[in-house]
Amino acid sequence: MNTIKGLIQDLAALIYPWISDIATAMLVCILIVLAPDLNRVVKRMIGAKNFLVRTLIFILINAFGFGLLIVWASPHLAATLSSLSPVWLMAVLSISFIFIGVWAERQRQA
């Protein structure tokens, strides 16, 4: 058991310097899975509008909205992940990315 815990701690030590990038990747993966549903809702709400208005709203939501969300939330997620112990960090990252992958597969995105 100590060997496994030691390996997990060694792996986590390699991951900690990249935690900001990992947090960004996690948020981007979540948004990629959510984007089609969000776009579908927005399309229903503005479907009768002019093409230029629909295009502008699409750009604002996808480029600026998602971009601002990633820029704002990534540091918070990275700080939270950094505060975890090595064993918990590896568990949370593994479970999170497995969950996102299964969710994407069920949404037929993978």
Backbone bond lengths (Angstrom), bond angles and torsions (degrees), N, CA, C in turn:
res aa  C-N    CA-C-N  psi(-1)  N-CA   C-N-CA  omega(-1)  CA-C   N-CA-C  phi
1 M - - - 1.447 - - 1.528 111.01 -
2 N 1.330 115.67 -38.88 1.464 118.92 179.09 1.520 111.33 -65.95
3 T 1.339 116.87 -31.15 1.457 120.40 178.41 1.521 110.51 -65.99
4 I 1.318 116.30 -44.68 1.465 120.70 179.69 1.524 110.27 -64.68
5 K 1.329 116.51 -44.07 1.462 120.62 178.96 1.525 110.21 -62.87
6 G 1.318 117.43 -39.03 1.462 121.34 177.75 1.520 111.68 -64.63
7 L 1.337 116.80 -41.32 1.466 120.69 177.46 1.525 111.29 -64.38
8 I 1.330 116.04 -41.03 1.465 120.15 178.68 1.519 110.15 -64.19
9 Q 1.322 117.08 -42.23 1.462 120.53 178.92 1.529 111.41 -65.31
10 D 1.322 116.85 -39.02 1.466 120.02 177.25 1.528 111.14 -64.64
11 L 1.327 116.29 -42.44 1.459 120.48 178.55 1.535 110.53 -65.14
12 A 1.327 116.57 -42.13 1.463 120.21 178.58 1.528 110.90 -63.60
13 A 1.319 116.79 -36.81 1.469 120.00 178.14 1.527 110.67 -62.39
14 L 1.323 117.11 -33.71 1.460 120.71 176.55 1.525 111.91 -73.37
15 I 1.315 116.89 -26.26 1.464 121.85 -175.73 1.522 112.47 -86.47
16 Y 1.326 118.11 -33.01 1.472 120.72 -175.74 1.534 113.97 -50.87
17 P 1.343 120.45 -41.75 1.475 118.01 179.01 1.538 113.78 -63.44
18 W 1.315 117.11 -20.31 1.464 122.23 -177.18 1.522 112.53 -103.78
19 I 1.322 117.53 13.27 1.463 120.92 -172.24 1.532 112.53 -62.61
20 S 1.319 117.32 -33.26 1.467 120.21 177.91 1.532 110.58 -64.85
21 D 1.330 116.60 -43.55 1.465 120.25 178.06 1.524 111.59 -66.57
22 I 1.325 116.34 -37.18 1.464 120.37 179.19 1.528 110.18 -66.63
23 A 1.336 117.35 -40.40 1.466 120.82 177.88 1.532 110.57 -62.90
24 T 1.329 116.08 -41.91 1.462 119.65 177.79 1.523 110.72 -63.32
25 A 1.317 117.12 -44.36 1.466 121.28 179.08 1.527 111.30 -61.26
26 M 1.320 116.47 -40.09 1.458 119.90 -179.93 1.529 110.72 -64.46
27 L 1.322 117.01 -44.52 1.468 120.12 178.52 1.526 111.81 -64.81
28 V 1.318 116.69 -40.60 1.464 120.28 179.19 1.526 110.38 -63.90
29 C 1.318 117.04 -41.78 1.474 119.78 178.38 1.526 110.89 -61.51
30 I 1.319 116.83 -42.11 1.470 120.27 178.62 1.526 110.36 -63.46
31 L 1.321 116.86 -43.95 1.469 119.59 179.96 1.528 112.04 -66.56
32 I 1.316 116.91 -34.44 1.471 119.64 178.18 1.519 110.21 -63.12
33 V 1.323 116.96 -38.50 1.457 119.63 179.64 1.534 110.74 -74.23
34 L 1.335 116.90 -36.13 1.467 120.48 -178.76 1.524 114.41 -79.70
35 A 1.313 118.17 -26.30 1.467 122.33 -171.75 1.529 114.34 -54.26
36 P 1.323 120.13 -46.70 1.470 117.90 -178.86 1.535 113.23 -60.48
37 D 1.330 116.66 -39.21 1.463 119.22 178.56 1.521 111.21 -67.66
38 L 1.325 116.44 -42.32 1.461 119.66 178.18 1.528 111.34 -64.23
39 N 1.317 116.39 -42.39 1.464 119.94 178.60 1.523 111.78 -64.62
40 R 1.321 116.51 -35.95 1.466 120.52 178.18 1.531 110.51 -64.35
41 V 1.327 117.00 -42.58 1.470 120.89 178.55 1.526 110.20 -64.00
42 V 1.321 116.41 -45.27 1.466 120.08 179.67 1.528 110.23 -63.91
43 K 1.320 116.88 -39.19 1.470 120.47 179.82 1.522 110.86 -62.59
44 R 1.334 117.03 -38.97 1.463 119.78 177.21 1.526 111.30 -65.35
45 M 1.326 115.67 -37.06 1.465 120.06 -177.40 1.526 112.13 -72.16
46 I 1.328 117.55 -34.32 1.466 120.03 -174.17 1.527 112.35 -118.46
47 G 1.314 117.47 17.42 1.456 121.51 -175.47 1.515 115.01 -59.13
48 A 1.319 117.67 -29.53 1.460 120.48 -176.52 1.527 112.86 -89.38
49 K 1.308 116.99 -2.26 1.473 120.22 -177.82 1.522 110.91 -77.21
50 N 1.309 114.94 168.96 1.451 123.66 177.00 1.545 110.03 -60.28
51 F 1.328 116.37 150.13 1.463 121.76 -179.42 1.521 111.59 -56.28
52 L 1.323 117.44 -43.99 1.468 120.37 -178.77 1.525 111.74 -65.02
53 V 1.313 117.54 -38.23 1.460 121.57 178.11 1.522 109.95 -66.14
54 R 1.332 116.77 -44.90 1.472 120.54 178.26 1.524 110.93 -61.04
55 T 1.328 116.22 -42.65 1.469 120.65 179.82 1.519 110.91 -64.63
56 L 1.319 116.79 -43.41 1.460 120.86 179.30 1.528 110.91 -62.75
57 I 1.310 117.57 -43.78 1.464 121.16 178.79 1.521 110.19 -64.36
58 F 1.326 117.57 -42.04 1.468 121.35 177.58 1.529 110.66 -58.78
59 I 1.322 116.76 -45.79 1.467 120.97 179.81 1.521 110.44 -64.53
60 L 1.326 117.11 -44.24 1.465 120.25 -179.47 1.526 111.83 -61.12
61 I 1.318 116.41 -43.37 1.460 119.74 -178.27 1.522 110.93 -71.75
62 N 1.317 117.07 -50.12 1.466 119.82 -173.42 1.524 113.14 -75.95
63 A 1.300 117.92 -45.51 1.462 119.18 -176.96 1.525 111.31 -80.16
64 F 1.315 115.68 -55.09 1.452 118.82 -173.68 1.529 112.22 -84.54
65 G 1.311 117.65 -42.63 1.465 120.43 -178.90 1.516 112.32 -63.86
66 F 1.332 115.93 -53.99 1.460 119.23 179.19 1.526 111.23 -65.71
67 G 1.326 116.70 -38.51 1.461 120.36 179.25 1.515 112.16 -62.56
68 L 1.331 116.34 -46.13 1.465 119.97 177.89 1.520 111.54 -64.27
69 L 1.311 117.04 -38.74 1.462 120.38 178.01 1.528 110.44 -61.54
70 I 1.313 116.78 -44.30 1.465 120.29 179.41 1.526 110.70 -64.54
71 V 1.330 116.98 -45.76 1.466 120.89 -178.95 1.518 110.98 -64.33
72 W 1.327 117.57 -37.22 1.458 120.64 -179.22 1.524 112.20 -76.98
73 A 1.321 118.22 -43.43 1.469 121.46 -171.97 1.527 113.68 -84.10
74 S 1.321 118.47 -27.47 1.471 120.36 -177.18 1.525 113.70 -57.56
75 P 1.328 119.34 -47.23 1.474 117.86 178.83 1.530 113.29 -62.51
76 H 1.338 116.36 -35.38 1.461 119.69 178.70 1.533 110.79 -66.79
77 L 1.315 116.03 -44.33 1.463 120.04 178.15 1.527 110.56 -65.42
78 A 1.329 117.53 -41.61 1.465 121.11 178.92 1.525 110.82 -62.41
79 A 1.323 117.39 -40.85 1.465 120.16 178.43 1.521 111.04 -64.76
80 T 1.320 116.01 -40.42 1.461 119.77 178.30 1.521 110.81 -64.94
81 L 1.324 116.63 -45.37 1.462 119.98 178.91 1.523 111.40 -64.40
82 S 1.320 117.63 -37.62 1.464 121.34 179.94 1.517 112.23 -65.31
83 S 1.318 116.44 -27.41 1.454 119.60 -178.56 1.532 113.10 -78.79
84 L 1.318 116.76 -9.93 1.465 120.37 -179.58 1.525 110.72 -78.64
85 S 1.323 114.85 150.83 1.468 119.45 173.91 1.526 108.27 -69.08
86 P 1.331 117.79 160.00 1.472 119.65 -177.46 1.528 114.11 -55.40
87 V 1.316 116.81 -41.36 1.469 119.54 -178.71 1.530 110.29 -66.53
88 W 1.340 116.67 -44.04 1.456 120.48 179.21 1.524 111.38 -67.54
89 L 1.327 116.81 -36.85 1.467 120.07 178.33 1.520 110.31 -58.92
90 M 1.326 116.88 -49.02 1.462 120.21 -178.72 1.529 111.17 -64.33
91 A 1.332 116.41 -38.19 1.463 119.48 178.99 1.526 110.97 -66.03
92 V 1.332 116.75 -46.49 1.467 120.63 -178.72 1.524 110.99 -64.11
93 L 1.330 117.13 -44.54 1.467 119.91 179.77 1.523 111.44 -63.83
94 S 1.313 116.58 -45.50 1.467 120.12 -179.26 1.521 111.25 -61.78
95 I 1.317 116.25 -49.85 1.467 120.02 -178.46 1.525 110.78 -65.03
96 S 1.327 117.29 -40.06 1.469 120.47 -178.86 1.523 111.77 -63.05
97 F 1.326 116.80 -48.81 1.463 118.72 -177.91 1.535 111.77 -70.95
98 I 1.318 117.66 -32.08 1.468 119.50 174.72 1.531 109.20 -66.12
99 F 1.331 117.41 -44.07 1.460 120.93 177.85 1.526 111.54 -60.00
100 I 1.330 116.57 -46.17 1.472 120.08 179.65 1.528 110.41 -62.35
101 G 1.326 117.13 -40.72 1.465 121.02 178.74 1.521 112.69 -63.88
102 V 1.325 116.74 -44.43 1.469 120.34 178.08 1.526 110.12 -65.67
103 W 1.327 116.27 -41.70 1.469 121.52 177.92 1.526 110.46 -60.62
104 A 1.321 116.68 -44.55 1.472 120.33 178.74 1.525 110.56 -63.96
105 E 1.312 116.57 -40.13 1.470 119.82 179.38 1.513 110.75 -63.96
106 R 1.308 117.22 -40.76 1.468 120.60 178.50 1.525 111.73 -68.61
107 Q 1.322 116.73 -27.80 1.453 121.59 175.43 1.536 111.45 -85.15
108 R 1.315 115.50 -0.14 1.476 123.61 -179.03 1.523 111.99 61.20
109 Q 1.332 115.87 42.89 1.445 121.46 -179.00 1.519 111.82 -105.35
110 A 1.312 116.99 -15.79 1.470 118.72 -177.15 1.512 111.09 -90.89
